[in-house]
Amino acid sequence: MLEEFLWVEKYRPVTIQDTILPENLKQTFQEFVNQGNIPNLLLSGSAGCGKTTVARAMLEELGCDYIVINGSLNGNIDTLRNEIMQFASSVSLMGGRKYVILDEADYLNPNSTQPALRNFMEEFSRNCGFILTCNFKNRIIEPLQSRCSVVEFKIKKTDVPALAAQMMKRLCYILDTESVVYDKAVLVELIKKHYPDWRRVINELQRYSVTGKIDSGLLANITESSYKDLVRFLKQKDFTNTRKWVAENIDTDATAIFRTLYDTASQYVSKNSVPNLVLILAKYQYQAAFVSDHEINLTACLTEMMIDLEYL
């Protein structure tokens, strides 16, 4: 039912050739498929760039028996001892090698779960392979990295036009299939806004498609005047209105807010405060990948800016 409802699942590529990736990465993964043997892999890259899709596509093409475990939801020791051990220790009904896809493996506890996983990879190496995905490779312990072939999803600027064109074609196909009216100019801007998070692009399309039409309303963003209001609240140390501003704009991508504050720094803080601002934004942008409540995280960031920066 989930795969029928969610567009990211319904239209997930099932072959490597259908994935939206630079050619050099496609060739790497296609070679694994052609050889009929996938080594233990650690796929590292930003959210939504296709790591899990690639892992599943390779295994689907080879007809392998596999399970997917989300490290951020089921990343405790009991999951490894129960689900993984039970799966990895049994013989595949499909024949051949079995695989465990550990999604968001960087959320696994580095002091307990990750060391235990290292032992599982060795114990069941003859029967079962492991594919780990992560946003932050530095959060994966070195012994695990050394047991995997590490593939980083890096996209060069020269690859962007071709990938954007492929994504555009995919979006048009999805919307045509779902009988949703759309404006291609809006799709172009949406791709630019969320690149390279293809998952976010598709999720935003589905969310807005309930109106039956994709138009400029999808690109609604925080206005320039709204940012000026925020800066004024920070300068006046007006915590109440700052908190209210966050609540009213929390649906906006936090990364876009951090980026705008960074890009316009020289307009509202003194030169001496710019370095401190950069450190604050970097800290809270990093934390945004792990926190459960983004509103609190953004409010904390703005509060620290309010207290520590010298405004013009």
C-alpha positions as CSV (number, residue, x, y, z in Angstrom):
1,M,0.0,0.0,0.0
2,L,2.8,2.4,0.8
3,E,4.5,1.8,-2.5
4,E,1.2,2.5,-4.3
5,F,0.6,5.7,-2.4
6,L,4.0,7.4,-2.2
7,W,5.3,8.6,-5.5
8,V,8.9,8.2,-4.4
9,E,8.2,4.5,-4.0
10,K,5.7,4.1,-6.9
11,Y,8.2,5.6,-9.4
12,R,11.4,4.4,-7.8
13,P,13.8,3.2,-10.5
14,V,14.3,-0.6,-10.6
15,T,17.4,-0.6,-12.8
16,I,20.7,1.2,-12.7
17,Q,20.1,2.8,-16.1
18,D,16.9,4.4,-14.9
19,T,18.6,6.1,-12.0
20,I,19.5,9.8,-12.1
21,L,23.2,9.9,-11.5
22,P,26.4,11.0,-13.3
23,E,27.6,8.5,-15.9
24,N,30.8,7.5,-13.9
25,L,28.7,6.5,-10.9
26,K,26.2,4.6,-13.1
27,Q,29.1,2.7,-14.8
28,T,30.5,1.7,-11.4
29,F,27.2,0.3,-10.2
30,Q,26.3,-1.3,-13.6
31,E,29.7,-3.1,-13.5
32,F,28.7,-4.7,-10.1
33,V,25.5,-5.9,-11.7
34,N,27.2,-7.2,-14.8
35,Q,29.7,-9.1,-12.7
36,G,26.8,-10.6,-10.7
37,N,28.5,-9.9,-7.4
38,I,28.1,-6.8,-5.2
39,P,30.7,-6.3,-2.5
40,N,30.0,-4.8,0.9
41,L,29.3,-1.1,0.1
42,L,29.2,2.2,2.0
43,L,27.2,4.7,-0.1
44,S,27.8,8.2,1.1
45,G,26.1,11.4,0.0
46,S,23.5,14.1,0.7
47,A,19.9,13.3,1.5
48,G,17.7,12.3,-1.4
49,C,20.4,11.8,-4.0
50,G,19.6,8.2,-4.8
51,K,21.7,6.0,-2.5
52,T,19.0,3.6,-1.3
53,T,17.5,3.6,-4.8
54,V,20.8,2.5,-6.3
55,A,21.2,-0.2,-3.7
56,R,17.7,-1.6,-4.3
57,A,18.0,-1.3,-8.1
58,M,21.2,-3.4,-8.1
59,L,19.7,-6.1,-6.0
60,E,16.5,-6.1,-8.0
61,E,18.4,-6.5,-11.3
62,L,20.3,-9.5,-9.9
63,G,17.1,-11.0,-8.3
64,C,18.7,-11.1,-4.9
65,D,16.9,-11.8,-1.6
66,Y,17.3,-8.7,0.6
67,I,15.9,-6.7,3.5
68,V,16.0,-2.9,4.2
69,I,16.5,-1.7,7.7
70,N,16.4,2.0,8.6
71,G,19.2,2.8,11.0
72,S,17.5,5.9,12.4
73,L,14.4,4.0,13.4
74,N,15.6,0.4,14.1
75,G,19.2,0.9,14.8
76,N,19.6,-0.8,18.2
77,I,21.5,-3.9,19.1
78,D,18.3,-6.0,19.3
79,T,17.5,-5.3,15.7
80,L,20.9,-6.7,14.7
81,R,20.6,-9.7,16.9
82,N,17.1,-10.5,15.8
83,E,16.3,-9.3,12.3
84,I,19.7,-9.3,10.8
85,M,21.0,-12.5,12.4
86,Q,17.8,-14.4,11.5
87,F,18.0,-13.2,7.9
88,A,21.7,-13.4,7.3
89,S,22.1,-16.9,8.8
90,S,19.5,-18.6,6.6
91,V,19.8,-19.8,3.0
92,S,18.3,-17.6,0.3
93,L,15.1,-18.9,-1.3
94,M,16.2,-17.1,-4.4
95,G,19.5,-18.9,-4.5
96,G,22.8,-17.1,-4.3
97,R,23.9,-14.4,-1.9
98,K,21.6,-12.4,0.3
99,Y,21.9,-8.7,1.2
100,V,21.1,-6.3,4.0
101,I,20.5,-2.7,3.1
102,L,21.2,-0.6,6.2
103,D,19.7,2.8,5.4
104,E,21.0,5.9,7.3
105,A,23.7,3.8,9.0
106,D,25.3,7.0,10.4
107,Y,22.5,7.0,13.0
108,L,23.7,3.7,14.4
109,N,25.4,4.0,17.8
110,P,29.2,4.1,17.1
111,N,30.0,2.6,20.5
112,S,27.7,-0.4,20.5
113,T,25.7,-1.1,17.3
114,Q,28.4,-0.3,14.7
115,P,31.1,-2.5,16.4
116,A,28.5,-5.3,16.6
117,L,27.7,-4.8,12.9
118,R,31.3,-5.3,12.1
119,N,31.3,-8.7,13.7
120,F,28.1,-9.7,11.8
121,M,29.7,-8.7,8.5
122,E,32.6,-11.0,9.1
123,E,30.5,-13.9,10.6
124,F,28.0,-14.1,7.7
125,S,30.4,-13.0,4.9
126,R,29.9,-16.2,2.9
127,N,26.1,-16.0,2.8
128,C,25.2,-12.3,3.2
129,G,26.5,-9.0,2.0
130,F,25.8,-5.5,3.4
131,I,25.1,-2.2,1.8
132,L,25.2,0.8,4.1
133,T,24.0,4.3,3.2
134,C,24.9,7.4,5.1
135,N,24.7,11.2,4.8
136,F,27.9,11.7,6.9
137,K,30.7,9.3,6.3
138,N,32.6,10.6,9.3
139,R,30.0,9.1,11.6
140,I,30.8,5.6,10.4
141,I,33.6,4.0,12.5
142,E,36.8,3.2,10.6
143,P,36.6,-0.6,11.1
144,L,33.2,-0.6,9.2
145,Q,34.6,1.7,6.4
146,S,37.6,-0.6,6.0
147,R,35.2,-3.6,5.4
148,C,33.3,-1.8,2.6
149,S,34.0,-0.3,-0.8
150,V,33.2,3.3,-0.2
151,V,31.3,5.1,-3.0
152,E,30.7,8.9,-2.6
153,F,27.8,10.4,-4.5
154,K,29.7,13.5,-5.6
155,I,28.2,15.5,-8.5
156,K,30.4,17.9,-10.5
157,K,28.9,21.2,-11.7
158,T,29.4,20.0,-15.3
159,D,27.0,17.1,-14.6
160,V,24.2,19.3,-13.3
161,P,22.5,20.3,-16.6
162,A,22.3,16.6,-17.8
163,L,20.9,15.4,-14.4
164,A,18.4,18.3,-14.2
165,A,17.2,17.4,-17.7
166,Q,16.7,13.8,-16.7
167,M,14.8,14.8,-13.6
168,M,12.6,17.1,-15.7
169,K,11.7,14.2,-18.0
170,R,11.0,12.0,-14.9
171,L,8.7,14.6,-13.3
172,C,6.8,15.2,-16.5
173,Y,6.2,11.4,-16.8
174,I,5.0,11.2,-13.2
175,L,2.6,14.1,-13.6
176,D,1.3,12.9,-16.9
177,T,0.7,9.4,-15.5
178,E,-1.1,10.9,-12.5
179,S,-3.2,13.2,-14.7
180,V,-1.9,16.4,-13.0
181,V,-1.8,19.6,-15.0
182,Y,1.6,21.4,-14.6
183,D,3.7,24.3,-15.7
184,K,7.1,23.3,-16.9
185,A,8.6,26.6,-15.8
186,V,7.6,25.8,-12.2
187,L,9.2,22.3,-12.4
188,V,12.4,23.9,-13.5
189,E,12.4,26.2,-10.5
190,L,11.5,23.4,-8.2
191,I,14.5,21.3,-9.4
192,K,16.8,24.3,-8.9
193,K,15.4,24.9,-5.4
194,H,15.9,21.4,-4.0
195,Y,18.8,20.0,-6.2
196,P,20.2,17.4,-5.6
197,D,17.5,16.1,-3.3
198,W,15.4,14.3,-5.9
199,R,13.2,12.8,-3.1
200,R,12.3,16.2,-1.8
201,V,11.3,17.3,-5.3
202,I,9.0,14.4,-5.8
203,N,7.5,14.7,-2.4
204,E,6.8,18.3,-2.9
205,L,5.1,17.6,-6.2
206,Q,2.9,14.9,-4.6
207,R,2.0,17.2,-1.7
208,Y,0.9,20.0,-4.0
209,S,-0.8,17.7,-6.6
210,V,-3.9,17.3,-4.4
211,T,-5.0,20.6,-6.0
212,G,-4.8,18.9,-9.4
213,K,-2.5,21.5,-10.8
214,I,1.2,22.4,-10.3
215,D,1.6,26.2,-10.6
216,S,3.6,29.0,-9.1
217,G,2.0,28.4,-5.7
218,L,4.4,25.5,-5.2
219,L,7.3,27.9,-5.2
220,A,6.0,30.1,-2.4
221,N,8.9,31.2,-0.4
222,I,9.8,33.6,2.4
223,T,9.6,37.1,1.0
224,E,12.4,39.6,1.3
225,S,10.3,41.7,3.6
226,S,9.8,38.7,5.9
227,Y,13.6,38.3,6.2
228,K,13.9,42.0,7.0
229,D,11.3,41.5,9.8
230,L,13.4,38.7,11.2
231,V,16.6,40.7,11.2
232,R,14.8,43.6,12.9
233,F,13.6,41.1,15.6
234,L,17.1,39.8,16.1
235,K,18.6,43.3,16.3
236,Q,16.0,44.4,18.9
237,K,16.5,41.1,20.8
238,D,12.8,40.5,20.5
239,F,12.6,36.8,21.3
240,T,8.8,36.6,21.3
241,N,8.4,37.8,17.8
242,T,11.5,35.8,16.6
243,R,9.9,32.6,18.0
244,K,6.6,33.6,16.3
245,W,8.4,34.1,13.0
246,V,9.9,30.6,13.2
247,A,6.5,29.1,13.8
248,E,5.0,30.9,10.8
249,N,7.8,29.9,8.5
250,I,8.7,26.4,9.7
251,D,7.4,24.8,6.5
252,T,10.2,26.5,4.6
253,D,13.3,24.4,4.2
254,A,15.7,25.3,7.0
255,T,18.7,25.0,4.7
256,A,17.2,27.8,2.6
257,I,16.8,30.0,5.7
258,F,20.4,29.3,6.8
259,R,21.7,30.1,3.3
260,T,19.8,33.4,3.1
261,L,21.1,34.5,6.4
262,Y,24.6,33.6,5.3
263,D,24.4,35.3,1.9
264,T,23.0,38.6,3.4
265,A,25.2,38.6,6.5
266,S,27.1,41.8,5.5
267,Q,23.9,43.7,5.3
268,Y,22.9,43.3,8.9
269,V,25.9,42.4,11.1
270,S,29.2,44.0,11.7
271,K,32.4,42.7,9.9
272,N,33.7,41.4,13.2
273,S,30.5,39.4,13.7
274,V,30.5,37.6,10.4
275,P,32.9,34.9,11.3
276,N,30.9,34.1,14.4
277,L,27.7,34.1,12.4
278,V,29.2,31.5,10.0
279,L,30.1,29.2,12.9
280,I,26.6,29.5,14.4
281,L,24.9,28.7,11.1
282,A,27.3,25.8,10.4
283,K,26.6,24.3,13.8
284,Y,22.8,24.4,13.5
285,Q,22.7,23.4,9.9
286,Y,24.7,20.3,10.9
287,Q,22.4,19.6,13.8
288,A,19.3,19.9,11.6
289,A,20.2,16.6,10.0
290,F,19.6,14.8,13.4
291,V,17.1,16.8,15.5
292,S,13.6,15.6,15.9
293,D,12.1,19.1,16.2
294,H,13.3,21.5,13.5
295,E,11.4,24.4,15.0
296,I,13.3,24.2,18.3
297,N,16.6,23.9,16.4
298,L,16.0,26.9,14.2
299,T,14.7,29.0,17.2
300,A,17.9,28.0,19.1
301,C,20.0,29.2,16.2
302,L,18.3,32.5,15.9
303,T,18.5,33.0,19.7
304,E,22.2,32.5,19.7
305,M,22.5,35.0,16.8
306,M,20.4,37.4,18.8
307,I,22.7,37.2,21.8
308,D,26.2,36.9,20.3
309,L,26.2,39.1,17.2
310,E,26.7,42.8,16.8
311,Y,24.2,44.3,14.4
312,L,24.5,47.3,12.2
